Amino acid sequence: MKVTATTIADVLIVEPKVFGDSRGFFFESFNQRAFNAATGTDFSFVQDNHSRSEKGVLRGLHYQLGKPQGKLVRVVRGSVFDVAVDIRPASPTFGKWVGIELNDQNNRQLWVPPGLAHGFLVLSESADFLYKTTDYYAPELERCIAWNDPDLGIEWPLEQPPKLSAKDIAGKAFKLAEV
């Protein structure tokens, strides 16, 4: 497993060793001991989620208060632009974002530690997105920051206006977000 740091402390790109030949490929998508050793963390995952979205769907920027979720995310079919935003007030990178492409060819995963907001934009015709979380989903604690907040200035690779849920349309300005 190869781990690469990003411009936000603790947000890491995780790349598994892929073994391939003319028949296809194999890789270990997750191993708790290897993940902890490679990332220097000691998180346990309690929930796996799977979403399928069509091209142009933008989900986020989501986070939970009180029970923040760390997320290990990856794409098993298609391609997304994945974004993490540092909303930890004491962090030197508070209000900064990092974005990378995750797809079924590069097999990259992104570790988004607790205390960050997360979102993604589907770039392919559709995408299957998987994520492991370090805490359970608590809808009463979930919050959403506007994906297009000018103070964040996220450079989404949009070809047209994104397809948003009602929750994402109602996302709050970063300055007004509970963090």
N, CA, C and O of each residue as an XYZ file, in Angstrom:
716
protein
N       0.852     -1.165      0.000
C       0.000      0.000      0.000
C       0.904      1.236      0.000
O       1.865      1.336      0.762
N       0.555      2.165     -0.880
C       1.287      3.427     -0.957
C       0.387      4.524     -0.410
O      -0.782      4.617     -0.786
N       0.929      5.359      0.483
C       0.177      6.458      1.060
C       0.881      7.760      0.706
O       2.089      7.902      0.896
N       0.100      8.712      0.185
C       0.636     10.010     -0.221
C      -0.091     11.110      0.543
O      -1.320     11.127      0.610
N       0.678     12.022      1.114
C       0.099     13.156      1.833
C      -0.499     14.143      0.834
O      -0.094     14.197     -0.327
N      -1.471     14.923      1.308
C      -2.053     16.006      0.513
C      -1.721     17.328      1.203
O      -0.976     17.354      2.183
N      -2.266     18.405      0.696
C      -1.996     19.724      1.270
C      -2.740     19.967      2.578
O      -2.503     20.977      3.241
N      -3.630     19.064      2.958
C      -4.324     19.150      4.248
C      -3.802     18.028      5.134
O      -3.819     16.856      4.757
N      -3.340     18.411      6.318
C      -2.811     17.415      7.248
C      -3.831     16.314      7.492
O      -5.011     16.590      7.709
N      -3.387     15.096      7.456
C      -4.180     13.903      7.756
C      -5.067     13.422      6.611
O      -5.575     12.302      6.678
N      -5.275     14.218      5.565
C      -6.010     13.736      4.391
C      -4.980     13.030      3.507
O      -3.992     13.631      3.085
N      -5.225     11.760      3.239
C      -4.220     10.921      2.577
C      -4.798     10.206      1.365
O      -5.952      9.778      1.364
N      -3.969     10.089      0.333
C      -4.299      9.258     -0.830
C      -3.715      7.878     -0.557
O      -2.522      7.741     -0.284
N      -4.557      6.865     -0.632
C      -4.155      5.491     -0.353
C      -4.273      4.697     -1.648
O      -5.339      4.652     -2.262
N      -3.166      4.068     -2.061
C      -3.163      3.287     -3.297
C      -2.746      1.846     -2.981
O      -1.637      1.610     -2.504
N      -3.628      0.891     -3.245
C      -3.292     -0.509     -2.973
C      -2.327     -1.056     -4.018
O      -2.197     -0.510     -5.114
N      -1.665     -2.126     -3.662
C      -0.855     -2.852     -4.640
C      -1.820     -3.670     -5.494
O      -2.606     -4.464     -4.977
N      -1.748     -3.464     -6.804
C      -2.627     -4.170     -7.729
C      -1.812     -5.228     -8.455
O      -0.754     -4.940     -9.015
N      -2.315     -6.449     -8.439
C      -1.662     -7.564     -9.120
C      -2.526     -7.919    -10.328
O      -3.664     -8.364    -10.178
N      -1.976     -7.719    -11.522
C      -2.766     -7.967    -12.719
C      -2.020     -8.792    -13.741
O      -0.790     -8.828    -13.761
N      -2.778     -9.447    -14.582
C      -2.245    -10.172    -15.728
C      -3.317    -10.186    -16.807
O      -4.288     -9.433    -16.725
N      -3.155    -11.022    -17.800
C      -4.090    -11.040    -18.930
C      -5.509    -11.441    -18.524
O      -6.454    -11.191    -19.272
N      -5.672    -12.054    -17.361
C      -6.983    -12.496    -16.898
C      -7.760    -11.412    -16.170
O      -8.981    -11.502    -16.036
N      -7.050    -10.377    -15.695
C      -7.689     -9.336    -14.904
C      -6.757     -8.861    -13.804
O      -5.547     -8.770    -14.011
N      -7.308     -8.558    -12.636
C      -6.484     -8.053    -11.538
C      -7.045     -8.501    -10.196
O      -8.177     -8.975    -10.091
N      -6.208     -8.333     -9.175
C      -6.586     -8.575     -7.787
C      -5.901     -7.519     -6.941
O      -4.740     -7.183     -7.173
N      -6.626     -6.996     -5.958
C      -5.987     -6.190     -4.924
C      -6.803     -6.279     -3.656
O      -8.017     -6.481     -3.680
N      -6.102     -6.121     -2.550
C      -6.751     -6.096     -1.249
C      -7.250     -4.672     -1.047
O      -6.449     -3.752     -0.878
N      -8.558     -4.484     -1.062
C      -9.108     -3.137     -0.975
C      -9.049     -2.565      0.438
O      -9.045     -1.346      0.609
N      -9.003     -3.421      1.446
C      -8.876     -2.932      2.807
C      -8.324     -4.010      3.713
O      -8.721     -5.173      3.639
N      -7.402     -3.607      4.570
C      -6.841     -4.451      5.613
C      -6.590     -3.527      6.798
O      -5.762     -2.621      6.700
N      -7.278     -3.731      7.903
C      -7.196     -2.816      9.047
C      -5.765     -2.629      9.533
O      -5.334     -1.496      9.745
N      -5.019     -3.718      9.713
C      -3.637     -3.604     10.206
C      -2.765     -2.824      9.241
O      -2.007     -1.947      9.654
N      -2.869     -3.141      7.946
C      -2.050     -2.455      6.946
C      -2.434     -0.979      6.854
O      -1.560     -0.121      6.726
N      -3.733     -0.675      6.918
C      -4.195      0.710      6.865
C      -3.648      1.493      8.058
O      -3.095      2.578      7.881
N      -3.795      0.954      9.266
C      -3.298      1.640     10.462
C      -1.793      1.871     10.394
O      -1.311      2.952     10.731
N      -1.058      0.863      9.962
C       0.396      0.993      9.877
C       0.802      2.023      8.826
O       1.692      2.838      9.071
N       0.170      1.995      7.676
C       0.546      2.902      6.581
C       0.139      4.347      6.836
O       0.818      5.272      6.389
N      -0.974      4.546      7.557
C      -1.473      5.903      7.777
C      -1.100      6.468      9.141
O      -1.263      7.663      9.386
N      -0.599      5.609     10.031
C      -0.269      6.067     11.375
C      -1.494      6.390     12.207
O      -1.420      7.168     13.159
N      -2.624      5.791     11.849
C      -3.867      6.025     12.582
C      -4.273      4.766     13.335
O      -3.676      3.703     13.172
N      -5.284      4.909     14.147
C      -5.801      3.760     14.888
C      -7.327      3.795     14.890
O      -7.963      3.564     15.918
N      -7.903      4.084     13.729
C      -9.356      4.131     13.608
C      -9.905      2.749     13.273
O      -9.248      1.949     12.608
N     -11.113      2.487     13.743
C     -11.855      1.302     13.336
C     -13.055      1.773     12.527
O     -13.607      2.845     12.775
N     -13.441      0.974     11.577
C     -14.575      1.318     10.729
C     -15.797      0.530     11.186
O     -15.708     -0.657     11.498
N     -16.950      1.219     11.219
C     -18.165      0.610     11.757
C     -19.287      0.491     10.731
O     -20.287     -0.181     10.985
N     -19.131      1.133      9.577
C     -20.215      1.139      8.597
C     -19.632      1.256      7.196
O     -18.699      2.027      6.970
N     -20.181      0.490      6.253
C     -19.833      0.603      4.832
C     -21.045      1.121      4.088
O     -22.169      0.692      4.347
N     -20.821      2.043      3.165
C     -21.894      2.621      2.359
C     -21.545      2.512      0.881
O     -20.373      2.495      0.506
N     -22.575      2.438      0.054
C     -22.409      2.319     -1.397
C     -23.440      3.232     -2.041
O     -24.635      3.115     -1.770
N     -22.981      4.141     -2.894
C     -23.926      4.969     -3.633
C     -23.646      4.847     -5.120
O     -22.507      4.645     -5.538
N     -24.696      4.972     -5.905
C     -24.573      5.007     -7.368
C     -25.204      6.315     -7.815
O     -26.313      6.658     -7.406
N     -24.490      7.030     -8.648
C     -24.971      8.328     -9.117
C     -24.658      8.474    -10.594
O     -23.712      7.879    -11.110
N     -25.480      9.285    -11.270
C     -25.265      9.514    -12.698
C     -24.355     10.724    -12.901
O     -24.079     11.476    -11.966
N     -23.901     10.894    -14.130
C     -22.991     11.973    -14.478
C     -23.588     13.320    -14.069
O     -24.774     13.582    -14.270
N     -22.736     14.162    -13.494
C     -23.151     15.493    -13.103
C     -23.744     15.612    -11.720
O     -24.010     16.720    -11.255
N     -23.960     14.475    -11.042
C     -24.468     14.531     -9.663
C     -23.336     15.013     -8.764
O     -22.207     14.526     -8.838
N     -23.664     15.973     -7.920
C     -22.718     16.464     -6.919
C     -23.342     16.229     -5.556
O     -24.450     16.688     -5.280
N     -22.626     15.512     -4.714
C     -23.093     15.216     -3.357
C     -22.141     15.906     -2.369
O     -20.928     15.703     -2.418
N     -22.702     16.714     -1.484
C     -21.859     17.343     -0.476
C     -22.023     18.847     -0.473
O     -22.732     19.440     -1.287
N     -21.378     19.389      0.420
C     -20.293     18.993      1.305
C     -20.890     18.603      2.659
O     -21.439     19.450      3.363
N     -20.783     17.335      3.018
C     -21.454     16.787      4.197
C     -20.485     16.544      5.348
O     -19.303     16.266      5.143
N     -21.013     16.654      6.556
C     -20.267     16.323      7.770
C     -21.263     16.134      8.908
O     -22.440     16.473      8.780
N     -20.776     15.588     10.025
C     -21.614     15.382     11.208
C     -21.019     16.115     12.397
O     -19.804     16.120     12.593
N     -21.886     16.735     13.191
C     -21.478     17.355     14.445
C     -21.522     16.313     15.558
O     -22.328     15.385     15.504
N     -20.668     16.457     16.562
C     -20.747     15.593     17.736
C     -20.204     14.196     17.520
O     -19.482     13.675     18.371
N     -20.532     13.592     16.418
C     -20.048     12.247     16.074
C     -19.455     12.309     14.666
O     -20.005     11.725     13.732
N     -18.329     13.021     14.514
C     -17.758     13.165     13.174
C     -17.322     11.813     12.619
O     -16.838     10.944     13.344
N     -17.506     11.667     11.333
C     -17.143     10.422     10.654
C     -15.846     10.601      9.879
O     -15.722     11.511      9.059
N     -14.888      9.733     10.142
C     -13.774      9.587      9.225
C     -14.273      8.720      8.087
O     -15.078      7.815      8.303
N     -13.800      8.987      6.867
C     -14.267      8.222      5.714
C     -13.085      7.765      4.871
O     -12.187      8.546      4.557
N     -13.103      6.499      4.514
C     -12.168      5.958      3.529
C     -13.006      5.684      2.290
O     -13.851      4.789      2.290
N     -12.770      6.458      1.231
C     -13.656      6.430      0.066
C     -12.925      5.919     -1.165
O     -11.715      6.088     -1.311
N     -13.707      5.279     -2.061
C     -13.151      4.798     -3.323
C     -14.266      4.605     -4.333
O     -15.445      4.567     -3.980
N     -13.880      4.485     -5.587
C     -14.820      4.275     -6.686
C     -14.550      2.900     -7.280
O     -13.409      2.579     -7.611
N     -15.597      2.086     -7.417
C     -15.431      0.758     -8.005
C     -15.919      0.703     -9.446
O     -15.605     -0.237    -10.176
N     -16.687      1.709     -9.857
C     -17.117      1.800    -11.255
C     -17.297      3.271    -11.585
O     -18.052      3.978    -10.918
N     -16.602      3.729    -12.616
C     -16.736      5.108    -13.042
C     -15.641      6.002    -12.503
O     -14.548      5.542    -12.171
N     -15.954      7.306    -12.418
C     -14.972      8.303    -12.029
C     -15.656      9.460    -11.313
O     -16.740      9.891    -11.706
N     -15.013      9.961    -10.254
C     -15.517     11.119     -9.526
C     -14.369     12.070     -9.215
O     -13.205     11.673     -9.177
N     -14.718     13.323     -8.994
C     -13.807     14.305     -8.419
C     -14.204     14.391     -6.961
O     -15.310     14.821     -6.636
N     -13.298     13.979     -6.077
C     -13.591     13.851     -4.654
C     -12.936     15.002     -3.894
O     -11.782     15.347     -4.150
N     -13.679     15.591     -2.956
C     -13.218     16.788     -2.249
C     -13.350     16.621     -0.740
O     -14.358     16.117     -0.243
N     -12.319     17.050     -0.023
C     -12.343     17.141      1.435
C     -12.056     18.586      1.813
O     -11.150     19.211      1.261
N     -12.831     19.117      2.759
C     -12.671     20.494      3.231
C     -12.377     20.461      4.727
O     -13.107     19.837      5.496
N     -11.312     21.132      5.132
C     -10.941     21.176      6.541
C     -11.848     22.164      7.269
O     -11.793     23.368      7.019
N     -12.682     21.646      8.171
C     -13.582     22.492      8.961
C     -13.234     22.404     10.451
O     -14.074     22.657     11.315
N     -11.985     22.041     10.729
C     -11.501     21.988     12.118
C     -10.983     23.380     12.483
O      -9.930     23.783     11.989
N     -11.697     24.130     13.338
C     -11.323     25.516     13.618
C      -9.875     25.724     14.080
O      -9.278     26.759     13.782
N      -9.314     24.769     14.792
C      -7.949     24.932     15.299
C      -6.873     24.511     14.289
O      -5.680     24.628     14.567
N      -7.288     24.033     13.144
C      -6.335     23.532     12.153
C      -5.699     24.683     11.361
O      -6.370     25.668     11.050
N      -4.422     24.559     11.040
C      -3.788     25.588     10.209
C      -4.324     25.610      8.774
O      -4.098     26.572      8.040
N      -5.030     24.553      8.379
C      -5.609     24.513      7.030
C      -7.134     24.673      7.063
O      -7.826     24.287      6.121
N      -7.647     25.246      8.159
C      -9.087     25.500      8.285
C      -9.572     26.288      7.066
O      -9.002     27.319      6.707
N     -10.640     25.779      6.436
C     -11.217     26.454      5.275
C     -10.548     26.119      3.956
O     -10.941     26.644      2.914
N      -9.544     25.254      3.984
C      -8.858     24.829      2.747
C      -9.472     23.528      2.259
O     -10.089     22.791      3.028
N      -9.295     23.255      0.979
C      -9.842     22.031      0.390
C      -8.773     21.332     -0.434
O      -7.791     21.933     -0.869
N      -9.001     20.044     -0.630
C      -8.176     19.239     -1.522
C      -9.125     18.400     -2.369
O     -10.140     17.916     -1.869
N      -8.800     18.226     -3.649
C      -9.626     17.426     -4.540
C      -8.776     16.534     -5.416
O      -7.740     16.953     -5.932
N      -9.223     15.295     -5.581
C      -8.514     14.357     -6.460
C      -9.540     13.532     -7.234
O     -10.689     13.385     -6.819
N      -9.096     13.005     -8.356
C      -9.953     12.096     -9.110
C      -9.762     10.684     -8.583
O      -8.641     10.193     -8.443
N     -10.875     10.054     -8.298
C     -10.904      8.641     -7.932
C     -11.650      7.929     -9.042
O     -12.707      8.389     -9.473
N     -11.109      6.805     -9.513
C     -11.813      6.072    -10.560
C     -11.476      4.598    -10.509
O     -10.636      4.163     -9.722
N     -12.142      3.837    -11.360
C     -11.968      2.384    -11.364
C     -10.697      1.951    -12.102
O     -10.423      0.755    -12.212
N      -9.933      2.900    -12.598
C      -8.655      2.582    -13.243
C      -7.482      2.848    -12.306
O      -6.544      2.053    -12.254
N      -7.521      3.961    -11.559
C      -6.379      4.264    -10.689
C      -6.495      3.590     -9.314
O      -5.509      3.514     -8.581
N      -7.684      3.105     -8.964
C      -7.924      2.382     -7.702
C      -7.517      3.156     -6.454
O      -7.328      2.571     -5.387
N      -7.384      4.463     -6.587
C      -7.033      5.279     -5.427
C      -8.189      5.325     -4.435
O      -9.360      5.192     -4.789
N      -7.804      5.521     -3.174
C      -8.762      5.758     -2.109
C      -8.352      7.060     -1.429
O      -7.182      7.439     -1.460
N      -9.301      7.732     -0.825
C      -8.974      8.940     -0.083
C      -9.404      8.744      1.360
O     -10.547      8.381      1.638
N      -8.466      8.992      2.279
C      -8.764      8.962      3.703
C      -9.113     10.388      4.117
O      -8.277     11.289      4.053
N     -10.366     10.578      4.543
C     -10.881     11.867      5.013
C     -11.110     11.707      6.508
O     -12.093     11.087      6.912
N     -10.226     12.252      7.339
C     -10.354     12.032      8.782
C     -11.567     12.729      9.385
O     -12.137     13.624      8.762
N     -11.969     12.330     10.593
C     -13.068     13.016     11.267
C     -12.768     14.512     11.380
O     -11.627     14.918     11.600
N     -13.817     15.317     11.223
C     -13.653     16.757     11.359
C     -13.542     17.481     10.034
O     -13.304     18.688     10.009
N     -13.709     16.770      8.936
C     -13.683     17.391      7.620
C     -15.026     17.203      6.937
O     -15.744     16.238      7.202
N     -15.356     18.136      6.053
C     -16.538     17.985      5.208
C     -16.100     17.258      3.942
O     -14.935     17.320      3.549
N     -17.047     16.569      3.309
C     -16.720     15.731      2.158
C     -17.788     15.862      1.088
O     -18.970     16.030      1.388
N     -17.359     15.785     -0.164
C     -18.293     15.784     -1.282
C     -17.629     15.227     -2.527
O     -16.409     15.073     -2.582
N     -18.453     14.926     -3.530
C     -17.893     14.459     -4.795
C     -18.813     14.795     -5.950
O     -20.020     14.970     -5.785
N     -18.200     14.882     -7.140
C     -18.894     15.144     -8.395
C     -18.640     13.967     -9.320
O     -17.493     13.557     -9.499
N     -19.699     13.416     -9.914
C     -19.548     12.279    -10.830
C     -19.137     12.794    -12.208
O     -19.807     13.643    -12.796
N     -18.016     12.260    -12.709
C     -17.457     12.669    -14.001
C     -17.832     11.724    -15.134
O     -17.910     12.144    -16.289
N     -18.062     10.461    -14.821
C     -18.383      9.439    -15.828
C     -19.903      9.352    -16.000
O     -20.651     10.045    -15.310
N     -20.347      8.509    -16.910
C     -21.799      8.358    -17.134
C     -22.538      7.969    -15.868
O     -23.674      8.390    -15.650
N     -21.902      7.174    -15.040
C     -22.384      6.877    -13.694
C     -21.180      6.415    -12.887
O     -20.125      6.110    -13.443
N     -21.348      6.368    -11.574
C     -20.250      5.925    -10.714
C     -20.809      5.211     -9.499
O     -21.825      5.616     -8.933
N     -20.133      4.145     -9.107
C     -20.419      3.450     -7.856
C     -19.329      3.859     -6.877
O     -18.142      3.632     -7.112
N     -19.756      4.466     -5.775
C     -18.878      5.079     -4.793
C     -19.039      4.335     -3.474
O     -20.153      4.192     -2.970
N     -17.932      3.863     -2.916
C     -17.961      3.118     -1.650
C     -17.225      3.907     -0.585
O     -16.196      4.528     -0.850
N     -17.769      3.874      0.626
C     -17.023      4.487      1.710
C     -17.267      3.772      3.019
O     -18.376      3.350      3.349
N     -16.160      3.657      3.755
C     -16.158      3.091      5.089
C     -16.166      4.278      6.047
O     -15.504      5.284      5.790
N     -16.913      4.172      7.155
C     -16.965      5.274      8.112
C     -16.550      4.819      9.503
O     -16.718      3.660      9.881
N     -16.000      5.773     10.253
C     -15.531      5.475     11.604
C     -16.603      5.675     12.668
O     -16.402      5.331     13.833
N     -17.730      6.227     12.268
C     -18.867      6.356     13.194
C     -20.142      6.144     12.393
O     -20.139      6.235     11.165
N     -21.214      5.865     13.086
C     -22.491      5.590     12.437
C     -23.131      6.866     11.920
O     -22.918      7.949     12.465
N     -23.912      6.724     10.868
C     -24.655      7.848     10.321
C     -25.698      8.304     11.334
O     -26.457      7.497     11.869
N     -25.722      9.603     11.586
C     -26.672     10.191     12.530
C     -27.335     11.375     11.828
O     -26.821     12.492     11.889
N     -28.471     11.145     11.163
C     -29.084     12.209     10.356
C     -29.363     13.494     11.130
O     -29.312     14.583     10.558
N     -29.657     13.377     12.425
C     -29.935     14.573     13.222
C     -28.684     15.429     13.446
O     -28.788     16.602     13.806
N     -27.511     14.845     13.235
C     -26.245     15.559     13.422
C     -25.604     15.981     12.092
O     -24.590     16.678     12.076
N     -26.204     15.553     10.992
C     -25.619     15.859      9.691
C     -25.832     17.325      9.326
O     -26.887     17.905      9.581
N     -24.809     17.897      8.729
C     -24.862     19.273      8.246
C     -24.311     19.292      6.825
O     -23.657     18.349      6.378
N     -24.595     20.403      6.121
C     -24.160     20.529      4.734
C     -23.687     21.959      4.475
O     -24.384     22.924      4.791
N     -22.521     22.076      3.910
C     -21.973     23.358      3.466
C     -22.216     23.451      1.969
O     -22.096     22.458      1.253
N     -22.556     24.634      1.501
C     -22.815     24.841      0.076
C     -21.598     24.451     -0.764
O     -20.477     24.889     -0.508
N     -21.846     23.635     -1.753
C     -20.789     23.123     -2.629
C     -20.075     24.246     -3.380
O     -18.904     24.112     -3.734
N     -20.777     25.347     -3.620
C     -20.229     26.432     -4.430
C     -19.903     27.666     -3.588
O     -19.902     28.785     -4.101
N     -19.633     27.470     -2.318
C     -19.337     28.588     -1.433
C     -18.129     29.371     -1.956
O     -17.064     28.791     -2.167
N     -18.283     30.679     -2.166
C     -17.184     31.469     -2.724
C     -15.981     31.586     -1.786
O     -14.856     31.757     -2.254
N     -16.197     31.498     -0.477
C     -15.067     31.564      0.452
C     -14.185     30.317      0.361
O     -12.981     30.390      0.607
N     -14.774     29.183      0.010
C     -13.988     27.956     -0.172
C     -13.329     27.941     -1.552
O     -12.174     27.538     -1.686
N     -14.054     28.373     -2.562
C     -13.496     28.450     -3.914
C     -13.099     27.105     -4.506
O     -12.073     27.002     -5.178
N     -13.890     26.088     -4.267
C     -13.572     24.762     -4.815
C     -13.675     24.812     -6.340
O     -14.651     25.320     -6.893
N     -12.682     24.291     -6.990
C     -12.630     24.281     -8.451
C     -13.179     22.954     -8.978
O     -12.430     22.073     -9.400
N     -14.501     22.838     -8.940
C     -15.164     21.633     -9.434
C     -15.003     21.577    -10.959
O     -15.181     22.601    -11.620
N     -14.677     20.429    -11.530
C     -14.555     20.314    -12.995
C     -15.925     20.125    -13.658
O     -16.230     19.064    -14.201
N     -16.725     21.168    -13.598
C     -18.103     21.101    -14.094
C     -18.177     21.384    -15.590
O     -17.525     22.300    -16.091
N     -18.980     20.585    -16.300
C     -19.278     20.832    -17.706
C     -20.612     21.558    -17.837
O     -20.868     22.219    -18.843
N     -21.458     21.433    -16.819
C     -22.781     22.051    -16.780
C     -23.184     22.164    -15.315
O     -22.498     21.606    -14.458
N     -24.264     22.860    -14.996
C     -24.680     22.931    -13.584
C     -24.885     21.527    -13.013
O     -25.406     20.646    -13.697
N     -24.474     21.318    -11.753
C     -24.579     19.981    -11.166
C     -26.013     19.613    -10.817
O     -26.877     20.475    -10.661
N     -26.241     18.310    -10.697
C     -27.524     17.772    -10.236
C     -27.401     17.617     -8.719
O     -26.528     16.905     -8.224
N     -28.291     18.297     -7.990
C     -28.195     18.364     -6.535
C     -29.451     17.841     -5.864
O     -30.543     17.928     -6.424
N     -29.298     17.299     -4.670
C     -30.442     16.921     -3.837
C     -30.968     18.175     -3.153
O     -30.305     19.212     -3.148
N     -32.158     18.076     -2.578
C     -32.725     19.194     -1.819
C     -31.799     19.571     -0.668
O     -31.614     20.753     -0.377
N     -31.220     18.571     -0.016
C     -30.294     18.817      1.100
C     -29.090     19.618      0.634
O     -28.641     20.528      1.333
N     -28.565     19.291     -0.534
C     -27.380     19.978     -1.030
C     -27.702     21.370     -1.560
O     -26.873     22.276     -1.471
N     -28.886     21.542     -2.104
C     -29.327     22.882     -2.529
C     -29.410     23.812     -1.316
O     -29.113     25.002     -1.417
N     -29.813     23.263     -0.177
C     -29.985     24.052      1.054
C     -28.686     24.198      1.860
O     -28.716     24.707      2.980
N     -27.561     23.763      1.313
C     -26.293     23.867      2.030
C     -26.007     25.293      2.493
O     -26.315     26.256      1.790
N     -25.419     25.418      3.672
C     -25.149     26.734      4.259
C     -23.813     27.293      3.787
O     -22.916     26.549      3.390
N     -23.702     28.595      3.837
C     -22.432     29.258      3.564
C     -21.404     28.796      4.588
O     -21.747     28.540      5.742
N     -20.161     28.689      4.178
C     -19.098     28.254      5.077
C     -19.029     29.149      6.322
O     -18.842     28.646      7.430
N     -19.176     30.451      6.155
C     -19.113     31.379      7.283
C     -20.207     31.127      8.320
O     -20.039     31.450      9.496
N     -21.338     30.544      7.879
C     -22.476     30.298      8.774
C     -22.550     28.861      9.268
O     -23.405     28.530     10.089
N     -21.665     28.009      8.776
C     -21.723     26.579      9.114
C     -21.350     26.335     10.567
O     -20.440     26.962     11.109
N     -22.076     25.407     11.184
C     -21.721     24.952     12.540
C     -20.518     24.029     12.399
O     -20.574     23.030     11.682
N     -19.444     24.364     13.077
C     -18.260     23.487     12.988
C     -17.738     23.162     14.368
O     -16.750     22.439     14.500
